[in-house]
């Protein structure tokens, strides 16, 4: 796990105490595109499951995650694909 991915994991862990957290660096798929950095760690896919998301809409969940990662999203992270679920929601991939 690279430095940016570790910061993302640490911040999401602290903010949401997730029961599931998966962070995938998709930067290599975006090489040459806008926002891609030579060293990677600019495009991520995040799947997070947390009780914090219970009763919240998809947009409310996204806003909470974006707030937790505001510094990264204004700097090294160009794109973030996000799947935020509450425990028991069954849209997780195996």
N, C-alpha and C positions, 0 to 999 in steps of 0.2 A: 504494500500500500504506500503510495507516494505521500509527500508532505501535505498537499492540499486535501487529498482524500482523508488523511488522518485528522486534520483540523475539522473537516466536515463531520466525521464520525464522532469526534470528541464533543463538538458543539451540539449535535443532535442527541447524543447520549445524555449530556448534562441537561438539556432542555426538556426532553421527552421521556426519559427512562424507557426506551423502546423494548418491547418483547421480541422484536425482529428488526434488524437493520442490515441492509445490503447496499453497498456502494460500488458502482461499476464505472471505471474510467473509460468513456467512449471516445476519447479524444482522437485515437488513431483512425476512427471512421470519419473524422471531420478534417483531416489534414488537408491544408490548402484552402479551406473554407474561411469565411469571416470569423474572427475571434479565436481561431485555432492558434495555439502557441507551439513553438518548435519543441519545447520540452514536454508537451502534453498537459494533462491535468487542467483542461479548459472546458470539457464537456463531460457531464456525469449523468448517470441514471441512478436514482435513489428509491429504494423501497423501504418504507418504515411502517411499523405497526406499534401503536401506543394507545393506552387508555385515555390519554389527553384528547384524542380525536373523537371519542364517543360523543354522539349527538351533534357533531359539527358537520357542516356541508363540505363538499370537496374544496370549494373556494376558501372557506375559513381555515381548513387544514393547510392548504397551500400557503396562505398568508402567514400562518404561524411559523412554518418551516422557512419561508423567505425572510421573515424577521430574524430568526435565529442565525441565518447565514448571510445577513445583509452585507457584511464586510467582504465576504468571499464573492458574492454576486456583483459587487461593485468593483471587483479587482480581477483576480485570476480566473474566476469561473464565468465563462461566456454563456453556457447553456446548462440547464438542469431539467431533466425529465423526472417527474416525481409521482410516486404512488404512495399515498398516505392513508392508512387504514386503522380502524379500531380493532382490538382483539375480537376474534370470532367472525370477522368479515372474511368471506371465503374467496376473494379474488386473487389470493397469493398464488404465485407459480411454485411448483415443487422444486 
